[in-house]
């Protein structure tokens, strides 16, 4: 095949649930659109069944930080699976945010949001990412987040971390 010929379809990405250590209903992003060594782009479609949706207000804009954090988790899971297929996603922690801005009060039924995260800094278990939530050409939420992902999950006390995601799957 000629190297200058582009594939007819973009590369397929694994299902989000194989990349993020969350289960429904807490798994909030729907799919991965693109990823590379330094960034990932994901998508979420807002519906009346979306977690945190209320009929009068939709999903509050501050939930955008969780969309960003879950996109970072997907980035980590995608990198791990790219290096070693079948690798289970590792637990990580959102430590905080800086410079978060919200240009709206919330997301409405029918909105299709694109979340982009960019790896700014990594030092072992610590990381810093810039993230944004967009609807079309409009940037709705931006944040710089600090994350922690222990190399050895056993080093985190069992009292600090659930041993499974079972509690997130209960209705």
C-alpha positions as CSV (number, residue, x, y, z in Angstrom):
1,X,0.0,0.0,0.0
2,X,1.3,3.5,-0.9
3,X,2.3,5.4,2.3
4,X,0.6,8.6,1.0
5,X,-2.8,7.0,0.8
6,X,-4.9,7.7,3.9
7,X,-7.1,5.0,5.3
8,X,-10.8,5.4,4.5
9,X,-11.8,5.3,8.2
10,X,-10.1,6.8,11.2
11,X,-8.5,4.2,13.5
12,X,-10.8,2.4,15.9
13,X,-10.3,2.9,19.6
14,X,-11.2,0.4,22.3
15,X,-14.5,1.0,24.1
16,X,-14.2,3.6,26.9
17,X,-15.2,1.1,29.5
18,X,-12.0,-0.9,28.8
19,X,-9.8,2.3,29.3
20,X,-11.4,3.9,32.4
21,X,-11.8,2.2,35.8
22,X,-15.4,3.4,36.1
23,X,-18.6,1.5,35.5
24,X,-22.1,2.8,34.7
25,X,-23.6,5.0,35.8
26,X,-20.4,6.8,36.8
27,X,-18.7,6.3,33.4
28,X,-19.6,9.7,31.8
29,X,-17.7,9.8,28.5
30,X,-19.1,7.9,25.5
31,X,-16.2,7.3,23.1
32,X,-12.7,8.2,22.0
33,X,-12.3,10.2,18.9
34,X,-8.6,10.6,18.7
35,X,-5.4,9.9,20.7
36,X,-1.7,10.3,20.3
37,X,1.4,10.3,22.6
38,X,0.5,13.6,24.2
39,X,-3.3,14.0,24.0
40,X,-6.7,12.5,23.7
41,X,-10.1,13.6,22.4
42,X,-13.3,12.1,23.6
43,X,-17.1,12.7,23.1
44,X,-20.1,12.7,25.3
45,X,-23.7,13.1,24.2
46,X,-26.0,14.8,26.7
47,X,-29.5,13.2,27.0
48,X,-32.3,13.3,29.5
49,X,-30.8,10.1,30.9
50,X,-27.3,11.5,31.5
51,X,-26.1,11.4,35.1
52,X,-26.6,14.7,36.8
53,X,-29.2,15.8,34.2
54,X,-32.2,17.8,35.6
55,X,-35.1,18.8,33.4
56,X,-34.9,22.6,34.1
57,X,-31.1,22.9,33.9
58,X,-29.5,20.0,32.0
59,X,-26.1,18.8,33.2
60,X,-24.4,21.5,35.3
61,X,-21.2,22.9,33.6
62,X,-19.1,22.0,36.7
63,X,-19.5,18.4,35.7
64,X,-17.2,19.3,32.8
65,X,-14.2,18.8,35.2
66,X,-15.2,15.1,35.5
67,X,-15.5,14.8,31.7
68,X,-12.0,16.2,31.6
69,X,-10.7,13.9,34.4
70,X,-12.3,10.8,32.7
71,X,-10.7,11.8,29.4
72,X,-7.3,11.8,31.2
73,X,-8.1,8.4,32.6
74,X,-9.0,7.2,29.1
75,X,-5.7,8.6,27.9
76,X,-3.8,6.7,30.6
77,X,-5.7,3.5,29.8
78,X,-5.1,3.9,26.0
79,X,-1.4,4.5,26.5
80,X,-1.2,1.4,28.8
81,X,-3.1,-0.8,26.3
82,X,-1.0,0.5,23.4
83,X,2.1,-0.6,25.2
84,X,0.6,-3.9,26.4
85,X,-2.7,-5.0,24.9
86,X,-5.2,-6.3,27.4
87,X,-3.8,-4.1,30.3
88,X,-6.6,-3.3,32.8
89,X,-7.1,0.4,33.5
90,X,-5.4,1.7,36.7
91,X,-7.1,3.8,39.3
92,X,-6.1,7.4,39.4
93,X,-7.0,10.5,41.4
94,X,-8.0,14.0,40.5
95,X,-6.1,16.1,43.0
96,X,-7.2,19.5,42.0
97,X,-7.7,22.1,39.3
98,X,-6.3,25.5,38.4
99,X,-7.6,28.1,36.1
100,X,-11.0,26.5,35.6
101,X,-13.4,28.6,33.6
102,X,-17.1,27.9,32.6
103,X,-18.7,29.9,29.8
104,X,-22.1,28.4,30.4
105,X,-24.3,27.2,33.3
106,X,-24.9,23.7,31.9
107,X,-25.2,21.3,29.0
108,X,-28.6,20.8,27.3
109,X,-30.3,17.6,26.1
110,X,-29.0,16.9,22.6
111,X,-25.6,18.7,23.1
112,X,-22.6,16.8,21.7
113,X,-19.6,17.7,23.7
114,X,-16.0,17.1,22.6
115,X,-13.4,16.9,25.4
116,X,-9.7,17.4,24.6
117,X,-7.0,16.8,27.1
118,X,-3.3,17.6,26.6
119,X,-0.5,16.1,28.7
120,X,1.5,19.1,30.0
121,X,3.7,17.5,32.6
122,X,4.5,14.0,33.9
123,X,6.8,13.0,36.7
124,X,6.3,9.4,37.7
125,X,3.0,9.1,39.4
126,X,2.0,12.8,39.1
127,X,0.7,14.6,36.0
128,X,-0.7,17.9,34.9
129,X,-3.2,18.2,32.0
130,X,-5.0,21.0,30.2
131,X,-8.5,20.1,29.3
132,X,-11.4,21.7,27.5
133,X,-15.0,20.9,26.8
134,X,-16.3,22.2,23.5
135,X,-19.7,22.2,21.7
136,X,-18.9,22.8,18.0
137,X,-16.6,25.9,17.9
138,X,-17.6,27.1,21.3
139,X,-15.3,26.4,24.3
140,X,-17.6,25.8,27.3
141,X,-15.2,24.6,30.1
142,X,-11.5,24.8,30.4
143,X,-9.3,23.6,33.3
144,X,-5.8,22.6,34.2
145,X,-6.0,19.5,36.4
146,X,-3.4,17.8,38.6
147,X,-3.7,14.0,38.8
148,X,-2.0,11.2,40.7
149,X,-1.8,7.5,39.5
150,X,0.1,5.3,41.9
151,X,2.5,2.9,40.1
152,X,1.7,0.2,42.7
153,X,-2.0,0.2,43.6
154,X,-1.1,-2.0,46.6
155,X,0.8,1.0,48.0
156,X,-2.6,2.7,48.5
157,X,-4.3,1.6,51.7
158,X,-7.4,-0.5,51.3
159,X,-9.2,1.9,53.6
160,X,-8.5,4.7,51.1
161,X,-9.6,3.0,47.9
162,X,-12.4,0.6,47.1
163,X,-11.1,-2.8,45.8
164,X,-13.6,-2.9,43.0
165,X,-15.9,-0.6,41.1
166,X,-18.9,-2.5,42.4
167,X,-20.2,0.4,44.4
168,X,-20.5,2.6,41.3
169,X,-22.7,0.0,39.5
170,X,-25.5,0.0,42.1
171,X,-28.6,1.9,40.9
